[in-house]
């Protein structure tokens, strides 16, 4: 991957805060004209540095009041089992993240649901039935102090 220059970093910095900025508005903030800004934006997308644009939804206003981190220990250490687990876990809408870990736990899932009762049903009906699962441990979030996907991009 090539090194990002100051203009590229400025584009990424501003897009993290306002992903729906037009290329004209973005160019103005960055300090270049619209055409070069549009070309840079397209290049950053083509190179996969910008994966897409999205809107962040307020989960609590939509009724998803419970966030649970699920630690999964696998019963088998086999490539096919791990791949099957990953595919099946990714297909569950309530599962927002699937992370393979080093250490005592094999996977960590981030799950959002409307209630503890709904989480209990999800565990019984789906999570415990995922391929290769031996054991799960759950930690419900009491208070979210910070939840950000923002990267610390410097624009100096």
N, C-alpha and C positions, 0 to 999 in steps of 0.2 A: 504494500500500500504506500502511496506517495505521501509526503508530508503535507499537512494542511497549512495554508498560509493564513495571515491575519484576517483577510476578507472571508475565507471559508469558515473560520472559527466564529466570526461575527454573525454570519448567516445562521450557523447552527445554534449559537447562543440565543438569538432572537426567535428562531423557530421553536425552541423548547418552550418558551413562554407563550407564544402565539402561533400555533401550527397552521392557522388558517389565513395568515398574512398573505396578501397578494404579492406577486413578484415586484410590482411597482412600489408598494409600501415597504417591502423588505429592502429593496434597493435604496430607498430614501434613508432608512435607518442605518444601513451599512455604509452609505456614502459613495455608492457607485450608480451608474445609470441602469435602467431596467433591463436592457438586452444582455449585458454581461452578467447581471445578477441571475437572470433566467437561465443562462447557459451554465453557470456555476451550480445552481440549484438542480438542474437536470443531471449534471455530472455527478453530484453528490448522491443523487437518487440511483443513478446507473451503477455507481461503485458500491452501492449497498450501505453507505454510511447513513443515509436517511432511509429508514425502512418503510415509512409511511406516515401519514398524518392521521391523528385521531382526536376525538373529543373525550375529555375525562368526565365521567359521569359521577355524580354524588351518590354513592351506594346507599347511604342511610336515607336519603330522600326518596329512593326507589324501594325502600323496605328491606334492604339487605343489611340487617343490623349486626350480624355475627360474622366474624372472621376467625378462622381456625387454621392453625399450622398443624399439619399432620405429618408425623415422622413415621416412615415405613421401613420395616425390616423385612427383607426378602428371605424366603425359605430355600431358594435355589439360586445358585450363582452361575447362570448360564445365559449366554448372549441372547438366545431366542426368547427366553423368559423375560429378560429385562426389556427387550424390544416390544414384546407383547404387552407388558405392564405399561410402558410409556405410551403406546398407541391407545390403550384402553383408558388410561388416566386422562390423556389429552382430550378424549371424546366426552368427558363429563363436563357439562356446562358450568357447574359450580366450582370446578377446579380452575383457578386462575394461573397457577404456576406449578410446574413439575421440575424439580431440581435433583439431579444425581449428586450425592455427597460423598466425601471421604470421611471415615470415622466409624463410629458405632452404629450409625443409622445409614441406610442405603439411599432413601429418597425423602425429600420434604415437599409437601404439597401446600399450597395456599388455597384455602377454600372459603367461599362466601355463601352464606345462606340467610334466610329470613329469621330463623329461630334455632334454638338448641334442639327442639323437637325435630325440626327439618334436618338438622345435622345428624341426629341419632338415626333417622330413617336412611339418610345417605350412607352412613357407615354400614348399617345392617344390610341394606339392599344392594349397594354397589362397591364401596371401598374395600370391604373385607373379601369380596368376590373377585377383585382384580387379580390377574395372573401372577402367581408366585408370592403373594403376600403371606407372610408368617405372622406378623404382629404390627399393630399400629398404636401410636401414642398421640394424643391430641392436646393442644394447648390453645385455648380460646383467648382472643385479645380482649383485654378489659378497656384499654384506652389507646388510641392511636395518636402518638405524639407527632410523628412525621412519617409520611409515606410518599416518597418521591422517586420518579424515574429520571429526574433531571441529572445530567452529567456536569461535573465542574469544569466547563470549558472556559479557559482564559482567553480574553480578547486583546491582551496587551499588544 
